Amino acid sequence: MALPALTPQYVLGLAALLVLVVDAFTPTSRKNGLLAGLTALAGVTSAGAAAWLYAGGAGRTTLFDGALAVDASTSFFTAVFGCVAALVAVASYDYVREEPHQSAYYALVLLATAGMSVMAAANSLVTAFLALELVSLPAYALVAYLKRDAGSAEAGLKYFVVGALSSAILVYGISLVYAATGVFGFAALADAVAGNAHVTVLGAGVVMLIGGFAFKTASVPFHFWAPEAYEGAPAPVSAFLSSASKAAGFVLAFRVFLLAFPLAAFEALGIPWTLVFAVLAVVTMTLGNVAAATQTNVKRMLAYSSIGHAGYALIGLAALSGPTSSDVAVVGASFSHLFVYGFTNTGAFLVVALAERWGVGRTFEDYAGLARSAPVASAVLAVLLFSLAGLPVGGGFWTKYALFLGAVQSGLWWLAAVGVVNSALSLFYYSRLVKAVWVDAPDETGVARERPTGIYAAVVVAAVVTVALLVAPDVVFSWADAAARALVSA
Amino acid sequence: MATFILGLPYDSNVQPTPDLWVLLALVGLPFAAAAATPLVARALGNRTAYYAAAVAAVCFGLVVTLAGTHGGAAVSWVGPLSVSLGFYVDGLATLVGALASGVGVLVFLYSAGYMRGEPGQPKYYATMLAFMGSMLGVVYAGDLVVLFCFWELTSVASFLLVGHYSDRRDSRYAARKAMLVTVGGGLFMLVGFVLLASTVGTYSLAAMLAEPAATRAAVERAGLLLPILSLVGIGAATKSAQVPFHVWLPDAMAAPTPVSAFLHSATMVKAGVFLLGRVRPILVGDHWTEIFVALGLCTMLVAAILAVCASELKELLAYSTVSHLGLIVAGFGFTGALGSETAVFHILNHAAFKAALFLVAGIVAHEAGTRAFDDLGGLRHDLPITAAVAVVAALGMGGVPPFNGFYSKELLFEASYEFAHHAGGLAWLAPVVAVVGSVFTLAYSLRFLAVFFGERPDTLGHVHRAPWSMTGPPVALAAIAGVIGLGGITAALGAPLAPVESFVGWVVGATLGPEAAGHAASFHYYLPTYVSPAVVMSALAIAGGIVCYLRWRTVRWATRGLLGALPVLRADGWYDGFVYGANHASTRVQRALWTGHLRTYAAWTFVGAVALAGFGYLATGIAVPTAGPTLGAGLTIILAVAAVAAVAAVRAPSHVAGVMALSVVGFAVTVFFVLASAPDVALTQVVVETVTFVVFLVILDKLPSYYGRIERSRAARDAVISVLVGGLVTVTTLVATDASPDAIATYFVENTVEQAGGHNIVNVILVDFRGLDTLGEISVVAMAAVTVLTLIVMRERGETP
């Protein structure tokens, strides 16, 4: 059966509207389960449709006069977004059960997911920006969802202001690129930049675009919002933003820089943008990991670690060197890293959501001895954290390994060295949390914990997928490889 | 000559390649068993130990069935990274694999008594089984990446096991320390592996070991021999606790004693020396000898001195383990077969006597309730069997003939003497250090033994007999050690212990460099019946050791004094310095960058934008156009007013005054538009300015009127940032508007009248060229207006459900 190329996007958008319609007709009845189920179903369906489209292997389909283009990278990332959205929705079933405005919550999640999957299909700077805003605006509202909670409201405000600033810089960059080239479409840009006469304007525009993407991916220098927003936001939203939204920022950056700004043409113009990404990667991973080392708040520690992971993923853009095979390898490594990270990091944040639901507190000390009362969740947390650290207990090991290997093969051995040192450093703080949960003695013993079905299901699925990707990573690697190939040799 | 006739599988010249499924079962079974442990523990309770022991016994059986095979077996794992799930079986793998599973059986049986009634048993047995699987994975890995994976898993398992007694602060510290040091070292090792694989072109250990000479040649051609050697060496040194990475092992004694016996004497710490034996055929050479002989002997001496200073049983055993691992490393360091024989034979001997001694220490601590030397003595009456075990094992550890440790130490003396004789000069230090180290070794071995002899302190209460599940395993280990020791006597009488000799010979063959190959399978050990340099050295060491023990108080006073003068020997400083330094740096970064203030984030965002754009300009070699348009007198005045108003806005004493000044800037810009013949734009500007002003006033009502003084440094920083941002925008505007001819403007000038029939270009663009956009914009504005209206109306009705 030949599905329309944008099926996943349609599914998500229509589901968002459906959630609102359901709410409009039954404003007073309790329907948290229905809405959560609808959202999760839409996420899984869109991921499934993406996989179906990839299996169909249609190559690149351009739509709407070249404004959107669907290829293997679109389906790859749409699958990530769909899965993360589904996990988040299932976990939210327990998390927002007592909160008002549930329909708005689920609709915003779906809208943001739809925006992400459009980002993965963007083929022009205009659609790219629109999709990015379609992600950002719901995200601001989601962060501030617990509006009676001062932390949540403050986080939402800060996120919004920094986001608005970054959007302004992004639009400024787009306008400068347009001023230099006169076109928005990626393919047209690729032609227009070769031997462009307005090198200075183009250069300033391109680096400002990097700034805009840095905001979405929580990379230096626009990473300041991340710890605040993730800490203040409801934990499932933190999971959603730090995994899916980050991946969306990356897929857009990859699409723009691989399709619209070919490296060869830019090196001829004297704008080696890989260097910018290399510097940003080093600073981002170092800053994130160093700042994470002494956090006392678990959620904040995960937030900084997610900055560190943005640094790793940036290697995919920094280590491009020209030859197709090595470029495909390193971009594919970055893609698969984001895929694994999507599950692992979401799972880790959802364990935090579980702890918030139990009311165990937010700091490492509060988590002490959690393994006694909740062994399953604690085991899951240990697996997820060690996988984040790059230890071979989860798929994170392979993807990190592939990234560093890719960096070495492009001659950026120093980047790989910094990455390895950072990995060691990250183990330092991840092990602190594992130690707190498994080794430290609890203050109170024998607390019977309730087992919220939704969150438990979500974290267990996340952990199972993480471990499965260690044992059988080939599925993801080959898909990521095809996705990378679609962009590198387009 | 009478020899035992036993058909050993590896004696045959044709060895079949191992079956992949057996290997997968061997490595996978402990993990599967670990996953099932929580369920099993629920059914079996305290008897879970027997379940774990059964699993270990099955693994041991599989190791034995694999002993007849040689070579690699692999299945593709990660295609794009060309990593395969490869296994490799040879003598060395069989030796260490047999230790991991065989000692595993004994340790699990011992745990049945030791851990009885303790909390957290499912966690304990699951982690121990997972550890055993990881260790078997390391041992049988035929691919560098596979080796690394299991290597790190052993560290993770050790982390959880060391931290088993979670209510103790020292065990929490030790757990993390052990993991950070060993995992960090593992990362260095991984980098070394990547370099090795990139020069050879494959990750397959099996392929490399099949052609060691060619592999080495490839590495030397690339000039990477020394880096690879150092990186892999760091990995091995951290795992095997060599100086200065030995800091974690004494702390790791916070683990339950069976864990110490299993991980920290027989298996995990052997992973490091196993790695050396594994890559030895490829990398052995002059550099290899220099590095590892120096490292090993230095560790042997330093740790022996530290062991003498120890005040309790397990601490002594921990330092002693470090010292003996140093001996093994030094053995592998020497080129040639003699060195390999030293190391391989000592791996076997050390596992036998040290695991036994740990189990003895566990029995003593369990039954007497203390591990401190000062509180213990005369235990032979209470624990006669344990005392017998301790005699066999401790004399083996001390290297007293005819106990088993003597023979491997004798081999070390022989190897070091030959090395010194051959190299001369500084190399003579090697036999000297070896003898001095052995003196201390014997001294502390006798000290350990002393807890069973002499006076029984009055403070010691009643000591129970240990149950059989606890005495059985050390007895078995001591029996093995004793039999090996007796083999030396029978060999001197002409009847060597053929199975041990041929087995060790087979293992040695797996660790020989290409030039020494063929020397294999001719290993013999016996009680010396003639005088040789090694015998003289042994005699010196034993005499020195006995003298030291007789002068124990003086020696301990001297070594403690030495340690006080040279605290660097303990080497905890670098680890603590690193950890606390990292903490400190992290806190400072955090304080400087994440203040919690929005203005800080905005400031950094601006700085980031300026830095990025500045880089863009620098990279493209900016040339700012200097010839600006000339302004008339009117425009100059207006702009001057705007500038003055902008300064006033910054310096305004109150919010309201600031907003007023700001709107003066806005209206000046409006006038600018009017004078520049753009009345419609000016009109828009007026509206925007007015609305902004009103909004500001409404919000100001809700804000505190006074925030306090701004610090000078922050004001200066903000000033610099604002100048930078302003400069960037100015430069960008100049550069962007410099493009000539202006294609877009020209297009509209040429086409407005002709195509749209209008004379106001802006109007034509709005309603004609971009008519659809305008329609969309109007719809959005209308929707926004409806929303605002709804909100206002709803506010009157209160919160909706």
HADDOCK unambig.tbl for C-alpha pairs under 7 A between the chains (distance, minus, plus):
assign (segid A and resid 28 and name CA) (segid B and resid 801 and name CA) 6.95 0.50 0.50
assign (segid A and resid 158 and name CA) (segid B and resid 598 and name CA) 6.21 0.50 0.50
assign (segid A and resid 162 and name CA) (segid B and resid 602 and name CA) 6.44 0.50 0.50
assign (segid A and resid 199 and name CA) (segid B and resid 620 and name CA) 6.45 0.50 0.50
assign (segid A and resid 200 and name CA) (segid B and resid 617 and name CA) 5.97 0.50 0.50
assign (segid A and resid 200 and name CA) (segid B and resid 620 and name CA) 5.63 0.50 0.50
assign (segid A and resid 200 and name CA) (segid B and resid 622 and name CA) 6.05 0.50 0.50
assign (segid A and resid 201 and name CA) (segid B and resid 735 and name CA) 6.59 0.50 0.50
assign (segid A and resid 201 and name CA) (segid B and resid 736 and name CA) 5.95 0.50 0.50
assign (segid A and resid 203 and name CA) (segid B and resid 616 and name CA) 4.86 0.50 0.50
assign (segid A and resid 203 and name CA) (segid B and resid 617 and name CA) 6.59 0.50 0.50
assign (segid A and resid 203 and name CA) (segid B and resid 620 and name CA) 6.65 0.50 0.50
assign (segid A and resid 204 and name CA) (segid B and resid 613 and name CA) 4.93 0.50 0.50
assign (segid A and resid 204 and name CA) (segid B and resid 616 and name CA) 4.80 0.50 0.50
assign (segid A and resid 204 and name CA) (segid B and resid 617 and name CA) 6.15 0.50 0.50
assign (segid A and resid 207 and name CA) (segid B and resid 612 and name CA) 5.61 0.50 0.50
assign (segid A and resid 207 and name CA) (segid B and resid 613 and name CA) 5.84 0.50 0.50
assign (segid A and resid 207 and name CA) (segid B and resid 616 and name CA) 6.06 0.50 0.50
assign (segid A and resid 208 and name CA) (segid B and resid 609 and name CA) 6.69 0.50 0.50
assign (segid A and resid 208 and name CA) (segid B and resid 612 and name CA) 6.60 0.50 0.50
assign (segid A and resid 208 and name CA) (segid B and resid 613 and name CA) 6.27 0.50 0.50
assign (segid A and resid 211 and name CA) (segid B and resid 609 and name CA) 6.53 0.50 0.50
assign (segid A and resid 221 and name CA) (segid B and resid 605 and name CA) 6.32 0.50 0.50
assign (segid A and resid 221 and name CA) (segid B and resid 608 and name CA) 5.09 0.50 0.50
assign (segid A and resid 222 and name CA) (segid B and resid 605 and name CA) 5.70 0.50 0.50
assign (segid A and resid 224 and name CA) (segid B and resid 601 and name CA) 5.76 0.50 0.50
assign (segid A and resid 270 and name CA) (segid B and resid 619 and name CA) 6.23 0.50 0.50
assign (segid A and resid 270 and name CA) (segid B and resid 620 and name CA) 5.74 0.50 0.50
assign (segid A and resid 271 and name CA) (segid B and resid 619 and name CA) 5.74 0.50 0.50
assign (segid A and resid 271 and name CA) (segid B and resid 620 and name CA) 6.24 0.50 0.50
assign (segid A and resid 290 and name CA) (segid B and resid 586 and name CA) 4.97 0.50 0.50
assign (segid A and resid 291 and name CA) (segid B and resid 586 and name CA) 4.85 0.50 0.50
assign (segid A and resid 291 and name CA) (segid B and resid 587 and name CA) 6.93 0.50 0.50
assign (segid A and resid 291 and name CA) (segid B and resid 589 and name CA) 6.18 0.50 0.50
assign (segid A and resid 291 and name CA) (segid B and resid 590 and name CA) 5.40 0.50 0.50
assign (segid A and resid 293 and name CA) (segid B and resid 583 and name CA) 6.43 0.50 0.50
assign (segid A and resid 293 and name CA) (segid B and resid 586 and name CA) 5.95 0.50 0.50
assign (segid A and resid 294 and name CA) (segid B and resid 583 and name CA) 5.69 0.50 0.50
assign (segid A and resid 294 and name CA) (segid B and resid 586 and name CA) 6.04 0.50 0.50
assign (segid A and resid 294 and name CA) (segid B and resid 587 and name CA) 6.33 0.50 0.50
assign (segid A and resid 391 and name CA) (segid B and resid 152 and name CA) 6.72 0.50 0.50
assign (segid A and resid 392 and name CA) (segid B and resid 149 and name CA) 5.28 0.50 0.50
assign (segid A and resid 392 and name CA) (segid B and resid 152 and name CA) 6.97 0.50 0.50
assign (segid A and resid 392 and name CA) (segid B and resid 153 and name CA) 6.87 0.50 0.50
assign (segid A and resid 424 and name CA) (segid B and resid 184 and name CA) 5.81 0.50 0.50
assign (segid A and resid 428 and name CA) (segid B and resid 180 and name CA) 6.84 0.50 0.50
assign (segid A and resid 439 and name CA) (segid B and resid 163 and name CA) 5.45 0.50 0.50
assign (segid A and resid 439 and name CA) (segid B and resid 164 and name CA) 6.55 0.50 0.50
assign (segid A and resid 439 and name CA) (segid B and resid 166 and name CA) 4.73 0.50 0.50
assign (segid A and resid 439 and name CA) (segid B and resid 172 and name CA) 6.52 0.50 0.50
assign (segid A and resid 440 and name CA) (segid B and resid 166 and name CA) 5.05 0.50 0.50
assign (segid A and resid 440 and name CA) (segid B and resid 167 and name CA) 6.38 0.50 0.50
assign (segid A and resid 440 and name CA) (segid B and resid 172 and name CA) 6.92 0.50 0.50
assign (segid A and resid 441 and name CA) (segid B and resid 166 and name CA) 5.42 0.50 0.50
assign (segid A and resid 441 and name CA) (segid B and resid 167 and name CA) 5.07 0.50 0.50
assign (segid A and resid 473 and name CA) (segid B and resid 78 and name CA) 6.35 0.50 0.50
assign (segid A and resid 474 and name CA) (segid B and resid 78 and name CA) 5.49 0.50 0.50
assign (segid A and resid 474 and name CA) (segid B and resid 79 and name CA) 6.43 0.50 0.50
assign (segid A and resid 477 and name CA) (segid B and resid 80 and name CA) 6.88 0.50 0.50
